[in-house]
Amino acid sequence: MTAFDDWRARSPYYDESHDALAASIRKFVEREIAPHIDQWEKDGELPRDLHKKAAEAGILGLRYPSEYGGHDDDGFDIFHSLIVTEELAAVGAGGLGASLMTHGIGLPPILALGSEELKQRIAPPVLAGDKIIALGITEAGGGSDVANIRTTARREGDHYIVNGDKMFITSAMRADYLTCAVRTGGAGAGGISLLLIDMSSEGVERQRLDKMGWRCSDTAAIYFSDVRVPAENLIGPENGGFIGIVRNFNGERLGMAMGCCAYARVAMAEAAAWAQNRQTFGKPLVQHQSIRIKLADMERQIEATQAWVDLCAWQVREGKDRPADFAMLKVQATRMLEHVAREAAQILGGASYLTGSKVERIYREVRVNAIGGGSEEIMLDLAGRQLFGGGR
């Protein structure tokens, strides 16, 4: 039994269906992922057939419309999605969930705003694991300043001509499709559109990026040079793409917060096991008061953050959510993970500085959580403006 199993057993938000899903995904992870994750970390990417296997296991299509190959008619709720994040975290490699589940940020704008033809053409092969879709928002000069992206799409007859670049794009090396933010109008948020770009198109170039963490997730810069994109690949109205980007944010931030809780529990478990077995000064490490205090404080922060994650998930399910909560939750979760990873490394001591432990890997991945999906500073300013006014 894991710490999250115990949490679910004492929570009002989870029932037997969540337990059954956890058991199913756990078997999948043990069979298809755990034996290979270290090699995939060295390779710098996941094998494409893992997407197919995850689709066949019912993971990729969870809570997506059944008419496009998903599984939204089986009584699944948002807490089942949290279960997926938790179980995929067991191997202690954040790049796994980021890349395997990249359709979780690339596909929703199409399903929310795209034409029926586009949904039918793109969603089924993605949810079947036959195609990989990524999201292209961030630019080298933009970062969190989404409203001022510079990649342009100029309409010429029945095509858009795309020029510009994207940076830090997850799954970019393997992606077949890119849900891409482009500027079709004037300055600011009102001039942004979303386009579905076929990554095999002439004029698309990709450059792999080496990273501190999330190493099994292929991350790249993408360059567009006069790329012709059919006009029917426009997602939603022209100059109306910003709403599609914003709608994605709450779900992405909730997912990242849950991931922080999950990886913190993985680090906590490894640190606790080490403390129980490591002998120092003639007794197990855990018998030293300072170590017990560290472990208890780590547990306190994890459980407090998980409670907020579950509350925000419930608010989404009940239609009572507000963006400020997700922004503040993400900050809470990333700071909690940073603290827990640091304390876990302290407990392992020199062993945490050697590759091979989950704590070492998780510690390297702290920063990507604190920056990706909106930096701490941007998140707190966003929450402050929404709750108290002021600013633009």
C-alpha positions, 0 to 999 in steps of 0.5 A: 500500500502507498501513502496515496492509497491510505489517503484515498481510503480516508478521503470523501472524494474517492471510492472503489472505482478510483481504487480499481483504476489505481490498481490497473495503472499500477500494473501497467507501470510495473509491466511497461514502464518501470523496467525501462524508465532509466534507459528512456531517461538516457535516450532522452525520449519515450518510445512511440509504442508506449503511447499505443500501449497506454491507449490500449490500457485505457489511460490516454482516453480517460475522460475524453468524449467517446465519439472520438475514441475516449472513455467519458461514458464510464463514470470517470470524474476529475479524481480519476485523472488525479489517479493517473497522475499519481500512479505514473509518478511512481517511477520518479521521472517527471518527463514520463507524465509530461510527454506520455500525456502531452495530449492533455494540453494539445488536444483540449483546445481542438475539442473545445473550439475546433470544427467537427471535421477537425475533431474527427480528423485529429482526436481519434488517432491521438487517443488511440496512441497512433499520433502524438500531439503537442502544444506550442505556446512559449517562445524564446522571447516571450515566456509567460507573456503569452499575449505578446507572442510573435509567431505570425500566420498570414492568410493567403487564399485557403492557407495560412503562412506561418513564420516564427519559432517556439521554445521549450515545447514538450514532445516536440521531436516526436509530435505529429501535430502541434496546437500552435498559438500564432498572431493573425491580427494586431498586438495583444491577446486580441490578435492571437489565433490557434492553428493545428500544424502538421509537423511533417510540413515543409518549412518546419525544423526542430532542434532538440534541447538538453535539460536538467530534468524531465530527460525522458521527455523530448523537448525542442525548439521549433522553427517555422519558415513559410509553413503552409497550413490549410485554413480548415486547421484554424482552431476556433475563430480567427483572432479568438485563440487566446480564450482557448489558451487560457481555458487550458491553464487551470487544468494544466496547473491543477495537473502540475500541482497533483504531480508535485504531490505525487513526486513529493510522496515518492521522494518521501517514501525513499527518504523514509526507507533510507532512514529506517535502514541507514545506521548512524551512531549505532542506531537507525537514522530514523531514531534521531529526533531531527530526522523524525522532525524532518519526515513529519514536516515533509508529511505535513506539507504534502497532506496540506497541499493534497487537500487543496488539490482535492478541493480545487478538483471538487470545485471544478467538478461542481462548477465552482472553480476560480482561476486565482485558486489554481494559480496559488495552488501551483505555487503552494505545490511547487514550493512544497515539492522543493522543500520535500525534495531538499529534505529528502536529499538531506536525509539520504546525504551523499547518496542523494548526489549520485545518480540512481536514486529517485530523490536525485532525479526528483530534485533535478526536476523541481525547477521545471515545475516552478517555472513551467505552466506559469512561474511563481511570480506570474502566478501570485501576481495573477492571483493578486490582480484577480482577488484584489484588483490593480494592474492590467 
